[in-house]
Amino acid sequence: MARTELRVELPATLNAIELFCGQFHLWRAMFCPGVECFPAELLLREALTNAIVHGCAEDPSERITCVLRAKPGRLLITVRDAGQGFDWRGVGDGFRGVSCTDGRGVEILRKYASAVRFNTSGNSVTLIKRF
């Protein structure tokens, strides 16, 4: 598989995720067919949702940047928002309880990605999914 890249800029709306995931499915089928659909889409959706909801407060005038890269044996997903970021170092691992509604996003990323890397300020994440 040749290295392939898809770059998009999305408005900070949840509807933009739905529209982009359709494009992602076509791109994935063409350039990284070995990638399991569910974990790849879950990682993409979670990273985009976190950027839109937490980074941009669902403000449609804000923009999210997403870069997908298919390389032999892996998929890289990078999502960046214009927000202030967060202290990702302070987010612990492990199950937080059934009734807990916050902190699950980073846990999902860590569970399904082979590697999770945040930038220093916490407003950009790169996910690596090996297959």
C-alpha positions in Angstrom: 0.0 0.0 0.0 1.4 3.4 -1.0 1.4 6.2 1.5 -1.8 8.1 1.1 -3.1 11.2 2.8 -6.5 12.9 3.2 -6.6 16.5 4.7 -9.8 18.2 5.6 -10.9 21.3 7.5 -14.3 20.9 9.1 -16.7 23.4 10.8 -17.0 22.7 14.5 -20.4 21.0 14.3 -21.4 17.4 15.1 -23.1 17.2 11.7 -19.7 17.8 10.0 -18.5 14.5 11.6 -21.4 12.6 10.1 -20.7 14.0 6.6 -16.9 13.4 6.9 -17.4 9.8 8.1 -19.0 9.0 4.8 -15.9 10.4 3.0 -13.7 8.5 5.4 -15.4 5.1 4.6 -14.7 5.7 0.9 -11.1 6.7 1.5 -10.5 3.8 3.9 -11.9 1.2 1.5 -9.6 2.5 -1.3 -6.4 3.2 0.5 -6.3 1.1 3.7 -8.7 -1.9 3.2 -6.9 -3.9 5.9 -8.0 -1.5 8.6 -10.9 -2.7 10.6 -13.8 -0.3 10.1 -15.2 -0.1 13.6 -12.0 0.8 15.6 -10.8 3.2 13.0 -14.1 5.0 12.8 -14.5 5.0 16.6 -11.1 6.7 17.0 -11.9 9.2 14.2 -15.3 10.1 15.7 -14.0 10.4 19.3 -11.1 12.6 18.3 -13.3 14.9 16.2 -16.1 15.0 18.8 -13.7 16.0 21.5 -12.2 18.8 19.4 -15.7 20.1 18.4 -17.4 19.8 21.8 -14.5 20.6 24.2 -12.0 22.5 22.0 -14.5 24.7 20.0 -17.6 24.6 22.2 -19.6 23.5 19.0 -19.1 27.0 17.5 -19.6 26.6 13.8 -17.4 29.6 13.0 -14.4 27.6 14.5 -12.6 25.0 12.3 -11.1 21.6 13.1 -8.2 20.2 11.0 -8.1 16.5 10.4 -5.3 14.6 8.6 -5.5 10.9 7.8 -2.5 9.0 6.6 -2.4 5.4 5.3 1.0 3.8 5.6 1.9 0.1 5.3 0.5 -1.6 8.3 -1.0 1.5 10.0 -3.4 4.3 9.9 -2.5 7.8 11.4 -5.3 10.2 12.5 -4.4 13.7 13.5 -7.1 16.1 14.8 -6.4 19.7 15.8 -8.6 22.4 17.1 -8.1 26.1 17.8 -9.0 25.8 21.5 -6.8 26.3 24.5 -6.3 22.5 24.9 -6.4 20.5 28.1 -3.9 18.8 30.5 -3.9 15.4 29.0 -1.2 14.3 31.5 -3.8 14.6 34.3 -6.3 12.2 32.7 -5.9 8.8 34.3 -6.3 5.3 32.9 -9.0 2.9 33.8 -12.7 2.5 34.2 -14.4 5.5 35.8 -17.7 4.0 36.5 -21.0 3.5 34.6 -22.5 6.7 35.7 -19.5 8.9 35.0 -20.1 11.0 31.8 -16.7 12.7 31.5 -13.2 11.5 30.9 -14.3 8.6 28.7 -12.9 10.1 25.4 -9.3 9.7 26.3 -9.9 6.3 27.7 -11.5 5.2 24.4 -8.6 6.6 22.4 -6.1 4.8 24.6 -8.1 1.5 24.4 -8.5 1.4 20.6 -5.4 3.1 19.3 -2.0 1.5 19.2 -0.5 4.9 20.3 -1.9 8.2 21.4 0.1 11.4 21.3 -1.0 14.9 22.3 0.8 18.1 21.6 2.1 20.0 24.6 -1.0 22.2 25.0 -3.5 19.4 24.4 -5.3 20.8 21.4 -4.0 18.3 18.9 -3.9 14.5 19.0 -2.3 12.0 16.8 -3.6 8.4 16.9 -1.8 5.5 15.4 -3.8 2.3 14.6 -1.6 -0.7 13.6 -3.2 -3.5 11.7 
